[in-house]
Amino acid sequence: MSIKPLADRVLIKPAAAEEKSVGGIIIPDTAKEKPLKGEVVAVGGGTKDEEMVLKAGDNVLYGKYAGTEIEFDGESYLIMRQSDVLAII
């Protein structure tokens, strides 16, 4: 991975949105709920006040509006502060 988050930020690959159909009706991508879990791909070095608890490979839950969406090499990622992560699963 050539993206290295700074300070207390983490790079997360969101889990794929679940495919749902209602009575044979296929829901378009734009109407699907954003996943609220993903895998940590890279972590920053932390700050003097906050030690990094997360590590690459952790599966995490995060808030609905947490992070900033970025696209790199055709893949979608979220970058957010460690404090925006709610739990490790």
Residue, then its C-alpha position, 0 to 999 in steps of 0.5 A: m500500500s503506497i498510502k500512509p496515513l499520518a498521525d492518528r488516522v487510519l485507512i479503511k477498506p469498507a466491506a461490500a454493500e449487501e445485495k438485497s432484492v425485494g420481491g424480485i426488484i433489484i435495488p440500485d447501488t445508489a439506494k443501498e445503505k453504506p456499510l458500517k464495517g471494514e478492514v483496516v489497511a494502513v495506520g498512522g504512527g499515532t501522536k504523543d497524546e494518542e497511542m495507536v490501538l488499531k493495526a492493519g488487518d483489524n475488522v472494525l465498525y465505524g459511524k455512518y458519517a465517519g471519515t472521508e471517501i477517497e479512491f486510489d487505484g480504482e478502489s474505494y477507501l475511507i480515511m478517518r481518525q482512530s477516535d472515529v472507529l467505534a469497535i474492533i470486531 
